Structures are given as C-alpha cells and as structure tokens.
Amino acid sequence: MLSTMPKVFAALRPKQWAKNILLFVAPFAAGVDSMSAWFTVFLGFAGFCVASSIGYVLNDMKDMAIDREHPRKRNRPFASGDLSSKFGFTLVLVLASSLPFLLHSLPKMFTWIVVVYIINTALYTILLKQVPVIEMFFVAFGFVLRLIAGALVLNLAISEWFLIIGGFGALFVVCTKRLAELKQNKEQIVRKVVNDYSYDFLNSSSNICVAVCIASYCFWAFDQNSGSIWYQISIVPFVMGLYRFIWMTEKTIIDAPEDALLSDLYIILNALAIVFFLSIAIYQ
C-alpha cells in the first residue's frame, strides 16, 4: 500500500493546485488583513484542491486509452497501469467524502460554487471536451469560478472589472494552450478537438482576449479612488507578464499554463512586482 502512495499523490496532480491560488486574489484586492480571515481562505483553497483533484482523476480515467499514445501523458498513473479504474473510483469517493469536513464551516454560497465547479468539470470531461469553442469556455469558466470562490468564502463584493479581467484572462490562457497543442506533431495530439481549430482562429481569439484583459485592467487601475499611483504602476508588470507569456507560447510548446508560471523567472518576477505594487496601494 505504501508503495502506491506516490502514484496516488501523482494522480491528484498537486502541481496543478497552483491554479487554486486564484482564490487569494479577491481577498488580497479587498485588503483583508485578519489572520482568521486568511485562515478561512486557506480552508477554501484546500477544499478547491480536493474538488479539482476529483476532476483530474475522473479525466485521467476517461482518457486512459488516448493518454497511452502521448509521449508524456503515458506516464500518468492510470494510463501507465499503475492505478486501476476501480481504484480510481474509490479514490474519487474518498475525496468527495472529505469535502464536507473541509467546507462545513465555510459560507453556503462558497459550497455551492464548489459544487458548480465539480459539475462544470464533469460536463467538460464526459460530454463537452470534444466540442470546439464550447470546451474552451468551460475550461475558462473553471478559472472564473476560482476567482468568484475567493470572494464568496469571505462574503466579499465582486467587482465587474474583476470578472472581466479574470474571464478574458482565463480564455486567453486556454487559447494559447490550444495553440501550443496545435503546434505538436499530429501523432502527438491527444486532444482530438485541437484538430478542429486553425492557427488563425486561435490567434485572433487570443488577441481579442488579451486586448480586453489589458484594457480592463487599465480601466480598473485608473478607476481606483485611493489617490495612490501604485495601482497604475502595476499596469507595467501586468502587461509585460502577458507579453512574456505570449512570447513563450510562440517560441516553445507550453503544455500547461502553470508550467510557464512556475518555470519562467521573468514571469515570476513580473507576478511578484504586481503583488508588491498592489500591496503598497492596498495596505498602505
């Protein structure tokens, strides 16, 4: 049993839990400074990690056959045969059973967001992942739900700019990911829906999304009435980070957005600069 634990942990895809850091965006932007409030956000983060792992396990079980044809994904625990489908369903039940214990002290609206996220992931995995365009919006919606969850876990108001930046930013990331997948050799493309896209469509969609995202962030920054210039200064690393991400997708194949966010020093530095400037503006 102990020998299988590393495989079980790998099946949960802990590396992709980095996406759940989006839950901290709304509390940070609202200037939350209470330790008890941040502990509540951490509980919500843990709950979303469990919920997202349920989706990853279901997805990997469904895609076992096609993952075996991929040079990298063939090493995933289910595709490689290290874990069976029966074990996978048991793992899903264990994860689902742990959710109520993590969520019982959190607001009901947050719990409902987690439920919606799981339904969204299940619909994508079972029905919609091979439907062009629709599948991209369902993936992007998962990112938006994380942003909304971060606000609802503390019953914070949600800015319309916040949702526009997050929504189009998420769709931009999905477009660039599909572009990267389209660049792979045909025999290496596991996600068959990728073949239904063209470079022109994905490039134009990506350009629209990044334009709206940048414009919205600028409007939000200049709309702040605190008298602090630091909101506006944060525009520079925000735009620079997006352009760096675009450049990376042009030069190399990015299998997942977290690969770029966690591996590229300059994107990390831009992200830290945004946090630094906004921290001065929000908490001064």
C-alpha positions as CSV (number, residue, x, y, z in Angstrom):
1,M,0.0,0.0,0.0
2,L,2.8,2.4,0.9
3,S,4.5,1.8,-2.4
4,T,1.4,3.1,-4.3
5,M,1.1,6.3,-2.3
6,P,3.5,8.3,-4.6
7,K,1.3,7.2,-7.6
8,V,-1.9,8.1,-5.7
9,F,-0.4,11.6,-4.9
10,A,0.6,12.0,-8.6
11,A,-2.9,11.1,-9.7
12,L,-4.2,14.1,-7.7
13,R,-2.0,16.4,-9.9
14,P,-0.7,18.6,-7.0
15,K,1.3,20.7,-9.5
16,Q,-2.0,22.0,-10.9
17,W,-3.2,23.1,-7.5
18,A,-1.3,26.2,-8.3
19,K,-4.4,27.3,-10.3
20,N,-6.3,27.5,-7.0
21,I,-4.1,30.4,-5.9
22,L,-6.7,32.4,-7.7
23,L,-8.8,32.1,-4.6
24,F,-6.5,34.5,-2.8
25,V,-6.9,37.3,-5.5
26,A,-10.2,38.8,-4.2
27,P,-9.3,38.8,-0.5
28,F,-5.9,40.4,-1.4
29,A,-7.5,43.1,-3.6
30,A,-10.1,43.8,-0.9
31,G,-7.3,44.5,1.6
32,V,-8.1,41.6,4.0
33,D,-5.6,41.8,6.9
34,S,-7.2,39.4,9.5
35,M,-5.4,36.2,10.2
36,S,-8.7,34.4,10.9
37,A,-10.0,35.6,7.5
38,W,-6.9,34.3,5.7
39,F,-7.2,31.0,7.6
40,T,-10.7,30.8,6.1
41,V,-9.3,31.4,2.7
42,F,-6.8,28.6,3.2
43,L,-9.6,26.3,4.1
44,G,-11.4,27.3,0.9
45,F,-8.1,26.7,-1.0
46,A,-7.8,23.2,0.5
47,G,-11.4,22.5,-0.5
48,F,-10.8,23.6,-4.1
49,C,-7.7,21.4,-4.2
50,V,-9.8,18.4,-3.3
51,A,-12.5,19.3,-5.8
52,S,-10.1,19.9,-8.6
53,S,-8.3,16.6,-7.9
54,I,-11.7,14.8,-8.2
55,G,-11.9,16.3,-11.7
56,Y,-8.3,15.3,-12.6
57,V,-8.8,11.7,-11.5
58,L,-12.1,11.4,-13.5
59,N,-10.5,12.9,-16.5
60,D,-7.4,10.7,-16.4
61,M,-9.6,7.6,-16.0
62,K,-11.7,8.5,-19.0
63,D,-8.6,9.3,-21.2
64,M,-6.5,6.3,-20.2
65,A,-6.5,4.8,-23.7
66,I,-5.6,8.0,-25.6
67,D,-3.1,9.1,-22.9
68,R,-1.1,5.9,-23.6
69,E,-0.4,7.3,-27.1
70,H,1.1,10.5,-25.8
71,P,4.9,10.6,-25.1
72,R,4.4,12.4,-21.8
73,K,0.9,11.6,-20.6
74,R,1.5,7.8,-21.0
75,N,3.4,8.1,-17.7
76,R,0.3,9.2,-15.8
77,P,-0.7,6.7,-13.1
78,F,-3.9,5.5,-14.8
79,A,-2.5,5.5,-18.4
80,S,0.6,3.6,-17.3
81,G,-1.4,0.9,-15.4
82,D,0.0,1.7,-12.0
83,L,-3.5,2.5,-10.8
84,S,-6.7,0.8,-12.0
85,S,-10.1,2.3,-12.8
86,K,-11.6,0.5,-9.8
87,F,-9.0,2.2,-7.5
88,G,-9.7,5.5,-9.3
89,F,-13.5,5.4,-8.4
90,T,-12.6,4.5,-4.8
91,L,-10.2,7.5,-4.7
92,V,-12.9,9.8,-6.1
93,L,-15.3,8.6,-3.3
94,V,-12.7,9.2,-0.6
95,L,-12.0,12.7,-1.9
96,A,-15.7,13.5,-2.2
97,S,-16.3,12.2,1.3
98,S,-13.6,14.5,2.7
99,L,-15.2,17.7,1.1
100,P,-18.0,18.2,3.7
101,F,-15.4,18.2,6.5
102,L,-13.4,20.9,4.8
103,L,-16.5,23.0,3.8
104,H,-18.8,22.7,6.8
105,S,-17.5,25.9,8.4
106,L,-17.5,27.9,5.2
107,P,-20.3,30.0,3.7
108,K,-23.0,28.1,1.9
109,M,-22.5,30.1,-1.2
110,F,-18.9,29.0,-1.3
111,T,-20.0,25.4,-1.0
112,W,-22.4,25.9,-3.9
113,I,-19.5,27.3,-6.0
114,V,-17.5,24.2,-5.3
115,V,-20.5,22.1,-6.4
116,V,-20.9,24.1,-9.6
117,Y,-17.2,23.7,-10.3
118,I,-17.4,19.9,-9.9
119,I,-20.5,19.8,-12.2
120,N,-18.7,22.1,-14.7
121,T,-15.6,19.8,-14.7
122,A,-17.8,16.6,-15.0
123,L,-19.7,18.1,-18.0
124,Y,-16.5,19.0,-19.7
125,T,-14.9,15.6,-19.1
126,I,-17.9,13.5,-20.0
127,L,-19.7,15.4,-22.7
128,L,-18.1,18.6,-24.0
129,K,-14.3,18.3,-24.2
130,Q,-14.6,17.4,-27.9
131,V,-16.9,20.3,-28.8
132,P,-14.9,23.1,-30.4
133,V,-15.2,26.6,-28.7
134,I,-17.6,25.3,-26.1
135,E,-14.9,23.3,-24.5
136,M,-12.6,26.3,-24.2
137,F,-15.3,28.3,-22.4
138,F,-15.9,25.5,-19.9
139,V,-12.2,25.4,-19.1
140,A,-12.1,29.2,-18.7
141,F,-15.2,29.1,-16.6
142,G,-13.3,26.9,-14.1
143,F,-10.8,29.6,-13.6
144,V,-13.5,32.2,-13.1
145,L,-15.2,30.1,-10.5
146,R,-12.0,30.0,-8.5
147,L,-11.9,33.8,-8.6
148,I,-15.6,34.1,-7.5
149,A,-15.0,31.5,-4.8
150,G,-12.2,33.6,-3.3
151,A,-14.7,36.4,-2.9
152,L,-17.6,34.3,-1.6
153,V,-15.5,32.5,1.0
154,L,-15.3,35.8,2.9
155,N,-18.7,37.2,1.6
156,L,-16.8,40.0,-0.3
157,A,-18.4,42.0,-3.1
158,I,-17.3,41.1,-6.6
159,S,-16.2,43.9,-8.9
160,E,-17.4,43.8,-12.5
161,W,-13.8,44.7,-13.7
162,F,-12.6,41.7,-11.6
163,L,-14.8,39.3,-13.5
164,I,-14.0,40.8,-16.9
165,I,-10.2,40.6,-16.3
166,G,-10.5,37.1,-14.9
167,G,-12.8,35.8,-17.6
168,F,-10.9,37.1,-20.6
169,G,-7.6,36.3,-19.0
170,A,-8.7,32.7,-18.5
171,L,-9.9,32.5,-22.0
172,F,-6.6,33.9,-23.2
173,V,-4.7,31.2,-21.4
174,V,-6.9,28.5,-22.9
175,C,-6.4,29.9,-26.4
176,T,-2.7,29.9,-26.0
177,K,-2.7,26.4,-24.6
178,R,-4.7,25.2,-27.7
179,L,-2.2,27.0,-29.9
180,A,0.7,25.2,-28.2
181,E,-1.1,21.8,-28.7
182,L,-1.8,22.6,-32.3
183,K,2.0,23.1,-32.9
184,Q,2.7,19.5,-31.8
185,N,3.0,16.7,-34.4
186,K,-0.3,15.3,-35.4
187,E,0.5,11.9,-33.9
188,Q,1.2,13.6,-30.6
189,I,-2.1,15.4,-30.3
190,V,-4.2,13.6,-27.8
191,R,-6.9,16.2,-27.5
192,K,-8.7,15.5,-30.9
193,V,-10.7,18.7,-30.7
194,V,-7.4,20.6,-31.3
195,N,-7.5,19.4,-35.0
196,D,-10.8,21.3,-35.4
197,Y,-9.1,24.6,-34.7
198,S,-6.9,26.7,-37.0
199,Y,-4.0,28.9,-36.3
200,D,-5.9,32.0,-37.5
201,F,-8.9,31.3,-35.3
202,L,-6.8,30.7,-32.1
203,N,-4.5,33.7,-32.8
204,S,-7.4,36.1,-33.4
205,S,-9.2,34.8,-30.3
206,S,-6.1,35.1,-28.2
207,N,-5.5,38.7,-29.5
208,I,-9.1,39.7,-28.6
209,C,-8.9,38.2,-25.2
210,V,-5.5,39.8,-24.3
211,A,-6.7,43.2,-25.6
212,V,-9.9,43.1,-23.5
213,C,-7.9,41.8,-20.5
214,I,-5.3,44.6,-20.7
215,A,-7.9,47.3,-21.3
216,S,-10.0,46.2,-18.4
217,Y,-7.0,46.1,-16.0
218,C,-6.1,49.6,-17.1
219,F,-9.7,50.8,-16.5
220,W,-9.7,49.1,-13.1
221,A,-6.4,50.6,-12.1
222,F,-7.4,54.1,-13.1
223,D,-10.8,53.7,-11.5
224,Q,-9.3,53.4,-8.0
225,N,-10.1,56.5,-5.9
226,S,-7.4,55.9,-3.3
227,G,-5.1,58.6,-4.7
228,S,-2.3,56.1,-4.9
229,I,-0.3,55.9,-8.1
230,W,0.8,52.3,-7.3
231,Y,-2.4,50.9,-8.9
232,Q,-1.4,52.5,-12.2
233,I,2.3,51.5,-11.9
234,S,1.2,47.8,-11.6
235,I,-0.1,48.0,-15.2
236,V,3.5,47.8,-16.4
237,P,4.4,44.4,-15.0
238,F,0.9,43.1,-15.7
239,V,1.2,43.9,-19.4
240,M,4.9,42.8,-19.5
241,G,3.9,39.4,-18.0
242,L,1.2,38.8,-20.5
243,Y,3.5,39.7,-23.4
244,R,6.2,37.4,-22.0
245,F,3.7,34.6,-21.8
246,I,2.7,35.2,-25.5
247,W,6.3,35.2,-26.5
248,M,6.9,31.9,-24.7
249,T,4.0,30.2,-26.5
250,E,5.5,31.4,-29.8
251,K,9.0,30.1,-29.0
252,T,8.2,26.9,-27.2
253,I,5.4,24.4,-26.6
254,I,3.6,25.1,-23.3
255,D,1.7,22.0,-22.2
256,A,0.0,23.8,-19.3
257,P,-0.1,27.5,-18.1
258,E,1.3,26.5,-14.7
259,D,4.4,25.3,-16.5
260,A,5.1,28.8,-17.7
261,L,4.0,30.5,-14.5
262,L,6.2,28.3,-12.3
263,S,9.3,27.8,-14.6
264,D,9.9,31.2,-16.2
265,L,11.9,33.6,-14.0
266,Y,10.7,36.7,-15.7
267,I,7.0,35.8,-15.4
268,I,7.6,35.1,-11.8
269,L,9.4,38.4,-11.3
270,N,6.5,40.3,-13.1
271,A,4.0,38.5,-10.8
272,L,5.9,39.5,-7.7
273,A,6.2,43.1,-9.0
274,I,2.4,43.2,-9.4
275,V,1.9,41.9,-5.9
276,F,4.4,44.3,-4.5
277,F,2.9,47.4,-6.1
278,L,-0.6,46.4,-5.3
279,S,0.4,45.6,-1.7
280,I,1.7,49.2,-1.3
281,A,-1.5,50.6,-2.8
282,I,-3.9,48.4,-0.8
283,Y,-2.3,48.1,2.5
284,Q,-0.6,51.5,2.9
